[in-house]
Amino acid sequence: MSSSKMGVVVLMMMLIIMGAALSGCSSNPSKQEVGLVSGAVVGGIVGSALTGGSTAGTVAGAGAGAYVGNRIGRELARK
């Protein structure tokens, strides 16, 4: 499997896992949770695009995006 296809597969798996995790919440997701998932998705896409579809770039981008999204969501929730 080519690295670009592998990156897409990894990204889709992460989206499915995150969606399942959030759907298990009994209440509405917090701003911090929404920021985490949104950041992971955007970061994964950007990381994949910047590294030519490498799996490592996708995962690193998703991790960095999740962290940044989580922090932004936390700040929005505090206001």
C-alpha atoms as a printed R data frame, in Angstrom:
   type eleno elety resid chain resno       x      y      z
1  ATOM     1    CA   MET     A     1   0.000  0.000  0.000
2  ATOM     2    CA   SER     A     2   1.374  3.419 -0.889
3  ATOM     3    CA   SER     A     3   2.139  5.905  1.844
4  ATOM     4    CA   SER     A     4  -0.591  8.325  0.734
5  ATOM     5    CA   LYS     A     5  -3.229  5.601  0.907
6  ATOM     6    CA   MET     A     6  -1.916  4.515  4.300
7  ATOM     7    CA   GLY     A     7  -2.201  8.092  5.572
8  ATOM     8    CA   VAL     A     8  -5.815  8.272  4.457
9  ATOM     9    CA   VAL     A     9  -6.556  4.927  6.126
10 ATOM    10    CA   VAL     A    10  -4.959  6.068  9.388
11 ATOM    11    CA   LEU     A    11  -6.878  9.344  9.299
12 ATOM    12    CA   MET     A    12 -10.181  7.586  8.677
13 ATOM    13    CA   MET     A    13  -9.513  5.159 11.526
14 ATOM    14    CA   MET     A    14  -8.774  8.059 13.862
15 ATOM    15    CA   LEU     A    15 -11.986  9.811 12.848
16 ATOM    16    CA   ILE     A    16 -14.031  6.681 13.488
17 ATOM    17    CA   ILE     A    17 -12.437  6.110 16.897
18 ATOM    18    CA   MET     A    18 -12.876  9.741 17.948
19 ATOM    19    CA   GLY     A    19 -16.465  9.775 16.727
20 ATOM    20    CA   ALA     A    20 -17.240  6.630 18.678
21 ATOM    21    CA   ALA     A    21 -15.611  8.059 21.790
22 ATOM    22    CA   LEU     A    22 -17.619 11.266 21.604
23 ATOM    23    CA   SER     A    23 -20.877  9.507 20.803
24 ATOM    24    CA   GLY     A    24 -20.529  7.622 24.077
25 ATOM    25    CA   CYS     A    25 -20.883 10.837 26.050
26 ATOM    26    CA   SER     A    26 -24.234 11.120 27.797
27 ATOM    27    CA   SER     A    27 -24.268 14.908 27.524
28 ATOM    28    CA   ASN     A    28 -23.349 17.378 24.826
29 ATOM    29    CA   PRO     A    29 -19.607 17.527 24.176
30 ATOM    30    CA   SER     A    30 -17.754 20.377 25.828
31 ATOM    31    CA   LYS     A    31 -15.939 23.053 23.872
32 ATOM    32    CA   GLN     A    32 -12.699 21.383 24.880
33 ATOM    33    CA   GLU     A    33 -13.806 18.033 23.408
34 ATOM    34    CA   VAL     A    34 -15.050 19.650 20.205
35 ATOM    35    CA   GLY     A    35 -11.756 21.528 19.891
36 ATOM    36    CA   LEU     A    36  -9.777 18.334 20.423
37 ATOM    37    CA   VAL     A    37 -11.583 16.399 17.697
38 ATOM    38    CA   SER     A    38 -11.672 19.322 15.268
39 ATOM    39    CA   GLY     A    39  -7.995 20.011 15.818
40 ATOM    40    CA   ALA     A    40  -7.089 16.360 15.279
41 ATOM    41    CA   VAL     A    41  -8.988 16.219 12.000
42 ATOM    42    CA   VAL     A    42  -7.553 19.464 10.642
43 ATOM    43    CA   GLY     A    43  -4.067 18.641 11.919
44 ATOM    44    CA   GLY     A    44  -4.165 15.192 10.329
45 ATOM    45    CA   ILE     A    45  -5.201 16.617  6.985
46 ATOM    46    CA   VAL     A    46  -2.569 19.365  7.091
47 ATOM    47    CA   GLY     A    47   0.139 16.960  8.279
48 ATOM    48    CA   SER     A    48  -0.693 14.541  5.494
49 ATOM    49    CA   ALA     A    49  -0.688 17.286  2.871
50 ATOM    50    CA   LEU     A    50   2.607 18.807  4.024
51 ATOM    51    CA   THR     A    51   4.467 15.489  4.077
52 ATOM    52    CA   GLY     A    52   3.125 14.100  0.831
53 ATOM    53    CA   GLY     A    53   0.746 11.673  2.512
54 ATOM    54    CA   SER     A    54   3.170 10.004  4.899
55 ATOM    55    CA   THR     A    55   1.658  8.157  7.825
56 ATOM    56    CA   ALA     A    56   4.056  9.760 10.280
57 ATOM    57    CA   GLY     A    57   3.102 13.230  9.059
58 ATOM    58    CA   THR     A    58  -0.601 12.444  9.362
59 ATOM    59    CA   VAL     A    59  -0.263 11.090 12.884
60 ATOM    60    CA   ALA     A    60   2.023 13.912 14.016
61 ATOM    61    CA   GLY     A    61  -0.312 16.508 12.527
62 ATOM    62    CA   ALA     A    62  -3.324 14.912 14.184
63 ATOM    63    CA   GLY     A    63  -1.561 14.830 17.537
64 ATOM    64    CA   ALA     A    64  -0.443 18.436 17.312
65 ATOM    65    CA   GLY     A    65  -3.869 19.529 16.093
66 ATOM    66    CA   ALA     A    66  -5.607 17.682 18.921
67 ATOM    67    CA   TYR     A    67  -3.389 19.379 21.483
68 ATOM    68    CA   VAL     A    68  -3.900 22.864 20.032
69 ATOM    69    CA   GLY     A    69  -7.642 22.312 19.574
70 ATOM    70    CA   ASN     A    70  -7.943 21.103 23.158
71 ATOM    71    CA   ARG     A    71  -6.198 24.217 24.464
72 ATOM    72    CA   ILE     A    72  -8.326 26.551 22.345
73 ATOM    73    CA   GLY     A    73 -11.497 24.782 23.481
74 ATOM    74    CA   ARG     A    74 -10.401 25.105 27.120
75 ATOM    75    CA   GLU     A    75  -9.845 28.847 26.727
76 ATOM    76    CA   LEU     A    76 -13.234 29.288 25.031
77 ATOM    77    CA   ALA     A    77 -14.937 27.369 27.844
78 ATOM    78    CA   ARG     A    78 -13.346 29.610 30.474
79 ATOM    79    CA   LYS     A    79 -14.853 32.760 28.940
